[in-house]
């Protein structure tokens, strides 16, 4: 478990760093100037939510991969690893599209792809152990919320 957790932790941290690099200037600059729906949380909520989610993704993913391997389901472990890689690329990439490129329509599509990928990752975790699926469930919920929020920001700023 330790080796797998280190690997998933590093992968998740890489996505977090990539997203952080892309969003740092935009959060303090451009993002303050655009119209947002009233339900958008204060900026202070986002690092807390994402740090919690990234820890959940890393820990739950490591447990799912190890469970698949322990059960002799190497193919499912490898498929989970590939799905996690795609998910984390989408995760980090959203910030580049939204904050760096300021392409709100494309960011909405990217958020929807991330939400779908997060649902798939949760389904895969549940296949390893239903408790792992339940543990990862907040991730697609947040990503779905982020998709709605991004879409509303796009609509308000066209």
C-alpha positions as a printed Julia matrix, in Angstrom:
158×3 Matrix{Float64}:
   0.0     0.0     0.0
   2.78    2.43    0.88
   4.38    2.26   -2.57
   1.04    2.65   -4.33
   0.05    5.53   -2.07
   3.32    7.32   -2.83
   2.66    6.9    -6.56
  -0.96    8.08   -6.42
   0.02   10.88   -4.06
   2.73   12.13   -6.42
   0.41   11.92   -9.43
  -2.33   13.79   -7.6
   0.14   16.39   -6.35
   1.36   16.92   -9.92
  -2.21   17.66  -11.05
  -2.66   20.04   -8.12
   0.59   21.87   -8.89
  -0.25   22.13  -12.6
  -3.67   23.56  -11.8
  -2.21   25.89   -9.19
   0.36   27.3   -11.59
  -2.35   28.01  -14.14
  -4.79   29.59  -11.72
  -2.55   31.61   -9.41
  -2.55   34.89  -11.35
  -6.08   34.51  -12.71
  -7.68   34.05   -9.29
  -6.28   37.36   -8.08
  -6.75   39.23  -11.34
  -9.09   38.37  -14.18
 -11.4    36.14  -12.09
 -12.22   39.05   -9.77
 -13.49   41.07  -12.74
 -15.92   38.59  -14.29
 -19.57   38.04  -13.38
 -20.31   34.98  -11.25
 -23.53   33.41  -10.04
 -24.51   34.17   -6.46
 -23.89   30.58   -5.34
 -20.16   30.59   -6.19
 -18.29   29.92   -2.94
 -15.72   32.41   -1.64
 -12.22   31.9    -3.02
 -11.02   30.55    0.34
 -13.26   27.47   -0.07
 -11.54   26.18   -3.2
  -8.08   25.31   -1.79
  -9.7    23.6     1.21
 -12.09   21.61   -0.98
  -9.42   20.63   -3.49
  -6.82   19.69   -0.89
  -9.38   17.41    0.75
 -10.42   15.94   -2.59
  -6.83   15.38   -3.73
  -6.06   13.5    -0.5
  -9.21   11.42   -1.05
  -8.3    10.69   -4.67
  -4.76    9.6    -3.75
  -5.75    7.43   -0.79
  -8.82    5.85   -2.33
  -7.06    5.21   -5.63
  -4.13    3.51   -3.88
  -6.53    1.32   -1.91
  -8.5     0.38   -5.05
  -5.36   -0.47   -7.03
  -4.01   -2.57   -4.18
  -7.35   -4.34   -3.74
  -7.47   -5.23   -7.44
  -3.91   -6.53   -7.28
  -4.51   -8.52   -4.09
  -7.54  -10.15   -5.72
  -5.48  -11.09   -8.79
  -7.33   -8.56  -10.96
  -4.25   -7.0   -12.53
  -6.11   -5.91  -15.65
  -8.58   -3.92  -13.58
  -5.71   -2.43  -11.57
  -4.0    -1.31  -14.77
  -7.26    0.05  -16.19
  -7.81    2.0   -12.97
  -4.3     3.45  -13.21
  -4.93    4.54  -16.81
  -8.31    6.06  -15.86
  -6.66    7.9   -12.97
  -4.03    9.32  -15.32
  -6.68   10.61  -17.71
  -8.68   12.02  -14.82
  -5.73   13.88  -13.33
  -4.77   15.29  -16.75
  -8.33   16.6   -17.15
  -8.21   17.91  -13.59
  -5.04   19.92  -14.04
  -5.97   20.92  -17.58
  -9.22   22.62  -16.61
  -7.35   25.42  -14.83
  -5.27   26.1   -17.93
  -8.35   26.4   -20.11
 -10.33   28.49  -17.61
  -7.72   30.75  -16.0
  -4.9    30.94  -18.57
  -6.84   30.78  -21.83
 -10.04   32.28  -20.4
 -12.08   30.09  -22.75
 -15.19   29.69  -20.67
 -17.17   27.58  -23.12
 -14.3    25.16  -23.59
 -13.74   25.17  -19.81
 -17.37   24.09  -19.36
 -16.8    21.17  -21.73
 -13.55   20.32  -19.91
 -15.35   20.42  -16.55
 -18.04   18.1   -17.9
 -15.38   15.7   -19.16
 -13.72   15.82  -15.73
 -17.05   15.12  -14.02
 -17.69   12.14  -16.31
 -14.17   10.86  -15.73
 -14.64   11.25  -11.97
 -17.87    9.24  -12.11
 -15.99    6.53  -14.02
 -13.14    6.54  -11.5
 -15.65    6.23   -8.65
 -17.37    3.33  -10.44
 -14.01    1.6   -10.82
 -13.18    2.15   -7.13
 -16.57    0.68   -6.19
 -15.77   -2.38   -8.29
 -12.72   -2.93   -6.09
 -14.75   -2.39   -2.92
 -18.1    -0.59   -2.51
 -16.68    1.31    0.47
 -14.0     2.78   -1.79
 -16.66    3.93   -4.23
 -18.49    5.64   -1.38
 -15.26    7.23   -0.2
 -14.58    8.71   -3.64
 -18.19    9.87   -4.25
 -17.58   13.48   -3.13
 -15.17   13.93   -6.04
 -17.66   13.55   -8.91
 -20.22   15.48   -6.86
 -17.84   18.44   -6.61
 -16.85   18.14  -10.28
 -20.51   18.16  -11.3
 -21.04   21.29   -9.2
 -17.96   22.81  -10.85
 -19.4    22.03  -14.29
 -22.65   23.83  -13.49
 -20.73   26.73  -11.99
 -18.4    27.02  -14.98
 -21.34   26.9   -17.37
 -23.13   29.65  -15.48
 -19.99   31.8   -15.44
 -19.72   31.29  -19.21
 -23.38   32.25  -19.68
 -23.01   35.39  -17.55
 -19.89   36.57  -19.37
 -20.75   36.02  -23.05
